[in-house]
């Protein structure tokens, strides 16, 4: 495992962490019971199985 040579300052650590951003899921329009809904791409199969 890699070991840092020096302690990272608090300012550097917090700046690095603050740059990470969550991304909104990719929404896809599907038709469920005659209604058009926006659903995350990963959940399309789930919504299609509920209709059966």
PDB file of N, CA, C, O and CB in Angstrom:
ATOM      1  N   UNK A   1       0.848  -1.188   0.000  1.00  0.00           N
ATOM      2  CA  UNK A   1       0.000   0.000   0.000  1.00  0.00           C
ATOM      3  C   UNK A   1       0.888   1.243   0.000  1.00  0.00           C
ATOM      4  O   UNK A   1       1.921   1.273   0.668  1.00  0.00           O
ATOM      5  CB  UNK A   1      -0.962   0.003   1.229  1.00  0.00           C
ATOM      6  N   UNK A   2       0.484   2.260  -0.744  1.00  0.00           N
ATOM      7  CA  UNK A   2       1.265   3.488  -0.827  1.00  0.00           C
ATOM      8  C   UNK A   2       1.157   4.279   0.474  1.00  0.00           C
ATOM      9  O   UNK A   2       0.086   4.372   1.073  1.00  0.00           O
ATOM     10  CB  UNK A   2       0.799   4.343  -2.014  1.00  0.00           C
ATOM     11  N   UNK A   3       2.264   4.837   0.889  1.00  0.00           N
ATOM     12  CA  UNK A   3       2.308   5.622   2.121  1.00  0.00           C
ATOM     13  C   UNK A   3       2.743   7.031   1.773  1.00  0.00           C
ATOM     14  O   UNK A   3       3.777   7.203   1.128  1.00  0.00           O
ATOM     15  CB  UNK A   3       3.267   4.985   3.172  1.00  0.00           C
ATOM     16  N   UNK A   4       1.981   8.061   2.183  1.00  0.00           N
ATOM     17  CA  UNK A   4       2.396   9.435   1.868  1.00  0.00           C
ATOM     18  C   UNK A   4       3.664   9.825   2.621  1.00  0.00           C
ATOM     19  O   UNK A   4       3.869   9.407   3.761  1.00  0.00           O
ATOM     20  CB  UNK A   4       1.272  10.419   2.204  1.00  0.00           C
ATOM     21  N   UNK A   5       4.508  10.624   1.985  1.00  0.00           N
ATOM     22  CA  UNK A   5       5.766  11.026   2.622  1.00  0.00           C
ATOM     23  C   UNK A   5       5.534  12.095   3.686  1.00  0.00           C
ATOM     24  O   UNK A   5       6.287  12.201   4.654  1.00  0.00           O
ATOM     25  CB  UNK A   5       6.752  11.541   1.572  1.00  0.00           C
ATOM     26  N   UNK A   6       4.472  12.891   3.487  1.00  0.00           N
ATOM     27  CA  UNK A   6       4.192  13.968   4.442  1.00  0.00           C
ATOM     28  C   UNK A   6       2.713  13.994   4.770  1.00  0.00           C
ATOM     29  O   UNK A   6       1.882  13.469   4.030  1.00  0.00           O
ATOM     30  CB  UNK A   6       4.642  15.334   3.882  1.00  0.00           C
ATOM     31  N   UNK A   7       2.405  14.613   5.889  1.00  0.00           N
ATOM     32  CA  UNK A   7       1.010  14.785   6.270  1.00  0.00           C
ATOM     33  C   UNK A   7       0.378  15.831   5.346  1.00  0.00           C
ATOM     34  O   UNK A   7       0.958  16.891   5.107  1.00  0.00           O
ATOM     35  CB  UNK A   7       0.883  15.209   7.775  1.00  0.00           C
ATOM     36  N   UNK A   8      -0.806  15.525   4.835  1.00  0.00           N
ATOM     37  CA  UNK A   8      -1.521  16.480   3.981  1.00  0.00           C
ATOM     38  C   UNK A   8      -2.207  17.509   4.867  1.00  0.00           C
ATOM     39  O   UNK A   8      -2.841  17.164   5.864  1.00  0.00           O
ATOM     40  CB  UNK A   8      -2.562  15.756   3.064  1.00  0.00           C
ATOM     41  N   UNK A   9      -2.072  18.763   4.495  1.00  0.00           N
ATOM     42  CA  UNK A   9      -2.675  19.816   5.308  1.00  0.00           C
ATOM     43  C   UNK A   9      -4.197  19.727   5.273  1.00  0.00           C
ATOM     44  O   UNK A   9      -4.773  19.147   4.352  1.00  0.00           O
ATOM     45  CB  UNK A   9      -2.217  21.197   4.822  1.00  0.00           C
ATOM     46  N   UNK A  10      -4.829  20.294   6.263  1.00  0.00           N
ATOM     47  CA  UNK A  10      -6.287  20.261   6.353  1.00  0.00           C
ATOM     48  C   UNK A  10      -6.917  20.971   5.161  1.00  0.00           C
ATOM     49  O   UNK A  10      -7.927  20.510   4.631  1.00  0.00           O
ATOM     50  CB  UNK A  10      -6.761  20.904   7.665  1.00  0.00           C
ATOM     51  N   UNK A  11      -6.334  22.085   4.735  1.00  0.00           N
ATOM     52  CA  UNK A  11      -6.876  22.848   3.612  1.00  0.00           C
ATOM     53  C   UNK A  11      -6.827  22.013   2.325  1.00  0.00           C
ATOM     54  O   UNK A  11      -7.791  21.991   1.559  1.00  0.00           O
ATOM     55  CB  UNK A  11      -6.093  24.171   3.428  1.00  0.00           C
ATOM     56  N   UNK A  12      -5.710  21.333   2.096  1.00  0.00           N
ATOM     57  CA  UNK A  12      -5.591  20.506   0.889  1.00  0.00           C
ATOM     58  C   UNK A  12      -6.581  19.345   0.909  1.00  0.00           C
ATOM     59  O   UNK A  12      -7.194  19.023  -0.109  1.00  0.00           O
ATOM     60  CB  UNK A  12      -4.162  19.969   0.750  1.00  0.00           C
ATOM     61  N   UNK A  13      -6.729  18.731   2.057  1.00  0.00           N
ATOM     62  CA  UNK A  13      -7.649  17.603   2.171  1.00  0.00           C
ATOM     63  C   UNK A  13      -9.079  18.045   1.890  1.00  0.00           C
ATOM     64  O   UNK A  13      -9.802  17.382   1.147  1.00  0.00           O
ATOM     65  CB  UNK A  13      -7.554  16.968   3.564  1.00  0.00           C
ATOM     66  N   UNK A  14      -9.478  19.140   2.468  1.00  0.00           N
ATOM     67  CA  UNK A  14     -10.858  19.614   2.294  1.00  0.00           C
ATOM     68  C   UNK A  14     -11.102  20.099   0.868  1.00  0.00           C
ATOM     69  O   UNK A  14     -12.203  19.933   0.341  1.00  0.00           O
ATOM     70  CB  UNK A  14     -11.164  20.742   3.289  1.00  0.00           C
ATOM     71  N   UNK A  15     -10.102  20.689   0.245  1.00  0.00           N
ATOM     72  CA  UNK A  15     -10.293  21.124  -1.146  1.00  0.00           C
ATOM     73  C   UNK A  15     -10.468  19.915  -2.043  1.00  0.00           C
ATOM     74  O   UNK A  15     -11.320  19.923  -2.932  1.00  0.00           O
ATOM     75  CB  UNK A  15      -9.098  21.982  -1.629  1.00  0.00           C
ATOM     76  N   UNK A  16      -9.684  18.884  -1.826  1.00  0.00           N
ATOM     77  CA  UNK A  16      -9.786  17.681  -2.641  1.00  0.00           C
ATOM     78  C   UNK A  16     -11.163  17.045  -2.471  1.00  0.00           C
ATOM     79  O   UNK A  16     -11.780  16.626  -3.450  1.00  0.00           O
ATOM     80  CB  UNK A  16      -8.677  16.677  -2.269  1.00  0.00           C
ATOM     81  N   UNK A  17     -11.638  16.973  -1.251  1.00  0.00           N
ATOM     82  CA  UNK A  17     -12.937  16.353  -0.994  1.00  0.00           C
ATOM     83  C   UNK A  17     -14.085  17.176  -1.569  1.00  0.00           C
ATOM     84  O   UNK A  17     -15.080  16.615  -2.027  1.00  0.00           O
ATOM     85  CB  UNK A  17     -13.138  16.162   0.500  1.00  0.00           C
ATOM     86  N   UNK A  18     -13.956  18.491  -1.549  1.00  0.00           N
ATOM     87  CA  UNK A  18     -15.059  19.340  -1.996  1.00  0.00           C
ATOM     88  C   UNK A  18     -15.220  19.334  -3.507  1.00  0.00           C
ATOM     89  O   UNK A  18     -16.259  19.761  -4.010  1.00  0.00           O
ATOM     90  CB  UNK A  18     -14.850  20.756  -1.516  1.00  0.00           C
ATOM     91  N   UNK A  19     -14.227  18.867  -4.242  1.00  0.00           N
ATOM     92  CA  UNK A  19     -14.337  18.836  -5.700  1.00  0.00           C
ATOM     93  C   UNK A  19     -15.195  17.683  -6.185  1.00  0.00           C
ATOM     94  O   UNK A  19     -15.680  17.712  -7.316  1.00  0.00           O
ATOM     95  CB  UNK A  19     -12.964  18.745  -6.325  1.00  0.00           C
ATOM     96  N   UNK A  20     -15.392  16.673  -5.359  1.00  0.00           N
ATOM     97  CA  UNK A  20     -16.195  15.523  -5.759  1.00  0.00           C
ATOM     98  C   UNK A  20     -17.660  15.945  -5.814  1.00  0.00           C
ATOM     99  O   UNK A  20     -18.169  16.564  -4.880  1.00  0.00           O
ATOM    100  CB  UNK A  20     -15.994  14.325  -4.778  1.00  0.00           C
ATOM    101  N   UNK A  21     -18.323  15.613  -6.894  1.00  0.00           N
ATOM    102  CA  UNK A  21     -19.724  15.979  -7.039  1.00  0.00           C
ATOM    103  C   UNK A  21     -20.523  14.740  -7.456  1.00  0.00           C
ATOM    104  O   UNK A  21     -20.070  13.951  -8.287  1.00  0.00           O
ATOM    105  CB  UNK A  21     -19.894  17.129  -8.079  1.00  0.00           C
ATOM    106  N   UNK A  22     -21.684  14.582  -6.886  1.00  0.00           N
ATOM    107  CA  UNK A  22     -22.583  13.505  -7.301  1.00  0.00           C
ATOM    108  C   UNK A  22     -23.264  13.918  -8.596  1.00  0.00           C
ATOM    109  O   UNK A  22     -23.582  15.092  -8.788  1.00  0.00           O
ATOM    110  CB  UNK A  22     -23.640  13.183  -6.194  1.00  0.00           C
ATOM    111  N   UNK A  23     -23.485  12.959  -9.480  1.00  0.00           N
ATOM    112  CA  UNK A  23     -24.150  13.263 -10.737  1.00  0.00           C
ATOM    113  C   UNK A  23     -25.601  12.802 -10.679  1.00  0.00           C
ATOM    114  O   UNK A  23     -25.918  11.755 -10.114  1.00  0.00           O
ATOM    115  CB  UNK A  23     -23.416  12.600 -11.918  1.00  0.00           C
ATOM    116  N   UNK A  24     -26.462  13.599 -11.270  1.00  0.00           N
ATOM    117  CA  UNK A  24     -27.880  13.232 -11.317  1.00  0.00           C
ATOM    118  C   UNK A  24     -28.035  12.025 -12.232  1.00  0.00           C
ATOM    119  O   UNK A  24     -27.340  11.935 -13.244  1.00  0.00           O
ATOM    120  CB  UNK A  24     -28.763  14.428 -11.814  1.00  0.00           C
ATOM    121  N   UNK A  25     -28.930  11.093 -11.902  1.00  0.00           N
ATOM    122  CA  UNK A  25     -29.101   9.912 -12.751  1.00  0.00           C
ATOM    123  C   UNK A  25     -29.676  10.283 -14.116  1.00  0.00           C
ATOM    124  O   UNK A  25     -30.424  11.251 -14.254  1.00  0.00           O
ATOM    125  CB  UNK A  25     -30.012   8.892 -12.061  1.00  0.00           C
ATOM    126  N   UNK A  26     -29.311   9.501 -15.103  1.00  0.00           N
ATOM    127  CA  UNK A  26     -29.787   9.701 -16.467  1.00  0.00           C
ATOM    128  C   UNK A  26     -31.243   9.250 -16.541  1.00  0.00           C
ATOM    129  O   UNK A  26     -31.523   8.058 -16.408  1.00  0.00           O
ATOM    130  CB  UNK A  26     -28.902   8.921 -17.496  1.00  0.00           C
ATOM    131  N   UNK A  27     -32.175  10.181 -16.752  1.00  0.00           N
ATOM    132  CA  UNK A  27     -33.603   9.856 -16.761  1.00  0.00           C
ATOM    133  C   UNK A  27     -34.075   9.538 -18.180  1.00  0.00           C
ATOM    134  O   UNK A  27     -33.718  10.226 -19.136  1.00  0.00           O
ATOM    135  CB  UNK A  27     -34.426  11.022 -16.174  1.00  0.00           C
ATOM    136  N   UNK A  28     -34.877   8.491 -18.296  1.00  0.00           N
ATOM    137  CA  UNK A  28     -35.378   8.030 -19.584  1.00  0.00           C
ATOM    138  C   UNK A  28     -36.901   8.014 -19.528  1.00  0.00           C
ATOM    139  O   UNK A  28     -37.476   7.516 -18.560  1.00  0.00           O
ATOM    140  CB  UNK A  28     -34.812   6.619 -19.940  1.00  0.00           C
ATOM    141  N   UNK A  29     -37.564   8.548 -20.549  1.00  0.00           N
ATOM    142  CA  UNK A  29     -39.032   8.513 -20.540  1.00  0.00           C
ATOM    143  C   UNK A  29     -39.550   7.119 -20.895  1.00  0.00           C
ATOM    144  O   UNK A  29     -39.128   6.534 -21.891  1.00  0.00           O
ATOM    145  CB  UNK A  29     -39.600   9.552 -21.524  1.00  0.00           C
ATOM    146  N   UNK A  30     -40.470   6.587 -20.076  1.00  0.00           N
ATOM    147  CA  UNK A  30     -41.144   5.326 -20.390  1.00  0.00           C
ATOM    148  C   UNK A  30     -42.634   5.501 -20.128  1.00  0.00           C
ATOM    149  O   UNK A  30     -43.043   6.431 -19.432  1.00  0.00           O
ATOM    150  CB  UNK A  30     -40.561   4.140 -19.547  1.00  0.00           C
ATOM    151  N   UNK A  31     -43.434   4.618 -20.679  1.00  0.00           N
ATOM    152  CA  UNK A  31     -44.888   4.709 -20.500  1.00  0.00           C
ATOM    153  C   UNK A  31     -45.339   3.599 -19.556  1.00  0.00           C
ATOM    154  O   UNK A  31     -45.165   2.416 -19.849  1.00  0.00           O
ATOM    155  CB  UNK A  31     -45.637   4.608 -21.872  1.00  0.00           C
ATOM    156  N   UNK A  32     -45.923   3.991 -18.415  1.00  0.00           N
ATOM    157  CA  UNK A  32     -46.420   3.044 -17.419  1.00  0.00           C
ATOM    158  C   UNK A  32     -47.909   3.313 -17.225  1.00  0.00           C
ATOM    159  O   UNK A  32     -48.297   4.407 -16.814  1.00  0.00           O
ATOM    160  CB  UNK A  32     -45.633   3.167 -16.058  1.00  0.00           C
ATOM    161  N   UNK A  33     -48.731   2.329 -17.517  1.00  0.00           N
ATOM    162  CA  UNK A  33     -50.197   2.449 -17.386  1.00  0.00           C
ATOM    163  C   UNK A  33     -50.736   3.671 -18.130  1.00  0.00           C
ATOM    164  O   UNK A  33     -51.608   4.376 -17.622  1.00  0.00           O
ATOM    165  CB  UNK A  33     -50.592   2.535 -15.903  1.00  0.00           C
ATOM    166  N   UNK A  34     -50.222   3.917 -19.324  1.00  0.00           N
ATOM    167  CA  UNK A  34     -50.689   5.036 -20.139  1.00  0.00           C
ATOM    168  C   UNK A  34     -50.105   6.382 -19.739  1.00  0.00           C
ATOM    169  O   UNK A  34     -50.408   7.392 -20.375  1.00  0.00           O
ATOM    170  CB  UNK A  34     -52.171   5.113 -20.071  1.00  0.00           C
ATOM    171  N   UNK A  35     -49.276   6.422 -18.702  1.00  0.00           N
ATOM    172  CA  UNK A  35     -48.644   7.671 -18.268  1.00  0.00           C
ATOM    173  C   UNK A  35     -47.182   7.672 -18.674  1.00  0.00           C
ATOM    174  O   UNK A  35     -46.497   6.652 -18.597  1.00  0.00           O
ATOM    175  CB  UNK A  35     -48.779   7.860 -16.739  1.00  0.00           C
ATOM    176  N   UNK A  36     -46.718   8.833 -19.107  1.00  0.00           N
ATOM    177  CA  UNK A  36     -45.303   8.982 -19.452  1.00  0.00           C
ATOM    178  C   UNK A  36     -44.553   9.403 -18.194  1.00  0.00           C
ATOM    179  O   UNK A  36     -44.869  10.428 -17.590  1.00  0.00           O
ATOM    180  CB  UNK A  36     -45.098  10.028 -20.610  1.00  0.00           C
ATOM    181  N   UNK A  37     -43.547   8.600 -17.796  1.00  0.00           N
ATOM    182  CA  UNK A  37     -42.786   8.899 -16.593  1.00  0.00           C
ATOM    183  C   UNK A  37     -41.299   8.936 -16.906  1.00  0.00           C
ATOM    184  O   UNK A  37     -40.821   8.232 -17.796  1.00  0.00           O
ATOM    185  CB  UNK A  37     -43.077   7.867 -15.497  1.00  0.00           C
ATOM    186  N   UNK A  38     -40.583   9.754 -16.174  1.00  0.00           N
ATOM    187  CA  UNK A  38     -39.130   9.786 -16.284  1.00  0.00           C
ATOM    188  C   UNK A  38     -38.552   8.895 -15.198  1.00  0.00           C
ATOM    189  O   UNK A  38     -38.824   9.082 -14.013  1.00  0.00           O
ATOM    190  CB  UNK A  38     -38.580  11.242 -16.168  1.00  0.00           C
ATOM    191  N   UNK A  39     -37.749   7.921 -15.618  1.00  0.00           N
ATOM    192  CA  UNK A  39     -37.228   6.902 -14.711  1.00  0.00           C
ATOM    193  C   UNK A  39     -35.726   6.778 -14.928  1.00  0.00           C
ATOM    194  O   UNK A  39     -35.266   6.862 -16.066  1.00  0.00           O
ATOM    195  CB  UNK A  39     -37.939   5.530 -14.933  1.00  0.00           C
ATOM    196  N   UNK A  40     -34.945   6.580 -13.855  1.00  0.00           N
ATOM    197  CA  UNK A  40     -33.514   6.325 -14.053  1.00  0.00           C
ATOM    198  C   UNK A  40     -33.311   5.087 -14.929  1.00  0.00           C
ATOM    199  O   UNK A  40     -34.073   4.123 -14.848  1.00  0.00           O
ATOM    200  CB  UNK A  40     -32.799   6.144 -12.689  1.00  0.00           C
ATOM    201  N   UNK A  41     -32.279   5.128 -15.760  1.00  0.00           N
ATOM    202  CA  UNK A  41     -32.031   4.056 -16.721  1.00  0.00           C
ATOM    203  C   UNK A  41     -31.920   2.683 -16.057  1.00  0.00           C
ATOM    204  O   UNK A  41     -32.358   1.680 -16.621  1.00  0.00           O
ATOM    205  CB  UNK A  41     -30.767   4.347 -17.497  1.00  0.00           C
ATOM    206  N   UNK A  42     -31.335   2.642 -14.858  1.00  0.00           N
ATOM    207  CA  UNK A  42     -31.148   1.368 -14.165  1.00  0.00           C
ATOM    208  C   UNK A  42     -32.471   0.734 -13.744  1.00  0.00           C
ATOM    209  O   UNK A  42     -32.542  -0.483 -13.570  1.00  0.00           O
ATOM    210  CB  UNK A  42     -30.271   1.567 -12.949  1.00  0.00           C
ATOM    211  N   UNK A  43     -33.523   1.546 -13.578  1.00  0.00           N
ATOM    212  CA  UNK A  43     -34.787   1.036 -13.044  1.00  0.00           C
ATOM    213  C   UNK A  43     -35.834   0.730 -14.107  1.00  0.00           C
ATOM    214  O   UNK A  43     -36.969   0.392 -13.769  1.00  0.00           O
ATOM    215  CB  UNK A  43     -35.349   2.020 -12.080  1.00  0.00           C
ATOM    216  N   UNK A  44     -35.477   0.842 -15.382  1.00  0.00           N
ATOM    217  CA  UNK A  44     -36.458   0.587 -16.440  1.00  0.00           C
ATOM    218  C   UNK A  44     -37.015  -0.823 -16.320  1.00  0.00           C
ATOM    219  O   UNK A  44     -38.228  -1.016 -16.400  1.00  0.00           O
ATOM    220  CB  UNK A  44     -35.827   0.794 -17.830  1.00  0.00           C
ATOM    221  N   UNK A  45     -36.151  -1.808 -16.129  1.00  0.00           N
ATOM    222  CA  UNK A  45     -36.581  -3.202 -16.047  1.00  0.00           C
ATOM    223  C   UNK A  45     -37.542  -3.406 -14.873  1.00  0.00           C
ATOM    224  O   UNK A  45     -38.507  -4.163 -14.982  1.00  0.00           O
ATOM    225  CB  UNK A  45     -35.362  -4.131 -15.905  1.00  0.00           C
ATOM    226  N   UNK A  46     -37.282  -2.740 -13.771  1.00  0.00           N
ATOM    227  CA  UNK A  46     -38.138  -2.864 -12.584  1.00  0.00           C
ATOM    228  C   UNK A  46     -39.561  -2.397 -12.894  1.00  0.00           C
ATOM    229  O   UNK A  46     -40.531  -3.057 -12.523  1.00  0.00           O
ATOM    230  CB  UNK A  46     -37.556  -2.048 -11.406  1.00  0.00           C
ATOM    231  N   UNK A  47     -39.676  -1.262 -13.574  1.00  0.00           N
ATOM    232  CA  UNK A  47     -41.005  -0.736 -13.891  1.00  0.00           C
ATOM    233  C   UNK A  47     -41.716  -1.608 -14.918  1.00  0.00           C
ATOM    234  O   UNK A  47     -42.939  -1.736 -14.875  1.00  0.00           O
ATOM    235  CB  UNK A  47     -40.899   0.699 -14.410  1.00  0.00           C
ATOM    236  N   UNK A  48     -40.976  -2.203 -15.832  1.00  0.00           N
ATOM    237  CA  UNK A  48     -41.597  -3.065 -16.845  1.00  0.00           C
ATOM    238  C   UNK A  48     -42.087  -4.365 -16.207  1.00  0.00           C
ATOM    239  O   UNK A  48     -43.103  -4.905 -16.644  1.00  0.00           O
ATOM    240  CB  UNK A  48     -40.598  -3.372 -17.989  1.00  0.00           C
ATOM    241  N   UNK A  49     -41.400  -4.884 -15.191  1.00  0.00           N
ATOM    242  CA  UNK A  49     -41.812  -6.120 -14.528  1.00  0.00           C
ATOM    243  C   UNK A  49     -43.077  -5.911 -13.692  1.00  0.00           C
ATOM    244  O   UNK A  49     -43.888  -6.828 -13.566  1.00  0.00           O
ATOM    245  CB  UNK A  49     -40.679  -6.646 -13.643  1.00  0.00           C
ATOM    246  N   UNK A  50     -43.253  -4.713 -13.117  1.00  0.00           N
ATOM    247  CA  UNK A  50     -44.432  -4.437 -12.298  1.00  0.00           C
ATOM    248  C   UNK A  50     -45.721  -4.508 -13.125  1.00  0.00           C
ATOM    249  O   UNK A  50     -46.779  -4.847 -12.596  1.00  0.00           O
ATOM    250  CB  UNK A  50     -44.306  -3.057 -11.642  1.00  0.00           C
ATOM    251  N   UNK A  51     -45.632  -4.195 -14.401  1.00  0.00           N
ATOM    252  CA  UNK A  51     -46.829  -4.156 -15.251  1.00  0.00           C
ATOM    253  C   UNK A  51     -47.310  -5.558 -15.589  1.00  0.00           C
ATOM    254  O   UNK A  51     -48.491  -5.741 -15.883  1.00  0.00           O
ATOM    255  CB  UNK A  51     -46.548  -3.378 -16.539  1.00  0.00           C
ATOM    256  N   UNK A  52     -46.438  -6.541 -15.557  1.00  0.00           N
ATOM    257  CA  UNK A  52     -46.833  -7.913 -15.935  1.00  0.00           C
ATOM    258  C   UNK A  52     -47.660  -8.596 -14.895  1.00  0.00           C
ATOM    259  O   UNK A  52     -48.059  -9.746 -15.080  1.00  0.00           O
ATOM    260  CB  UNK A  52     -45.626  -8.745 -16.208  1.00  0.00           C
TER     261      UNK A  52
END
